[in-house]
Amino acid sequence: MTQLSLLMIERMERVEARSAARRARLRLESIGRAYIDFALSEPGWFRTAFTSARPRPANSRTAEAVPNPYDVLGAALDDLVRAGGLTPRRRAAAQYTAWSAVHGLSSLLLDGPLRELPEADVARAVDAVLAGINHSLG
């Protein structure tokens, strides 16, 4: 899980935009892309992480140094609220929507009926899911 978090954070930190709301939306999109990219490039780690993940103890040094992927997503959504790109009311459900969408697509691409898609169609599917997440945020 640490490697996934680090990839999400690294991708998010690359994002530049003048508007705080635009930057927050692009950062959220970069997190989704990182999640799916990790799943496709590290399928063994991805499958293992989500079939046997256990919470880290609160006193774990790693837990302090690197937040888990779900917390990275939550922080990005909180930033979107602060930037005015998401209402606090919609914030609570947004985390479930975003996580489910990228995790679901990742699973379908790895082990489901989308595993044989040509690369161009994979890119189109990723774009569509991320656009759907963005649209759902309002």
Secondary structure by P-SEA (a helix, b strand, c coil): caaaaaaaaaaaaacccccaaaaaaaaaaaaaaaaaaaaaacaaaaaaaaacccccccccccccccccaaaaaaaaaaaaaaacccccccccaaaaaaaaaaaaaaaaacccccccccaaaaaaaaaaaaaaaaaaac
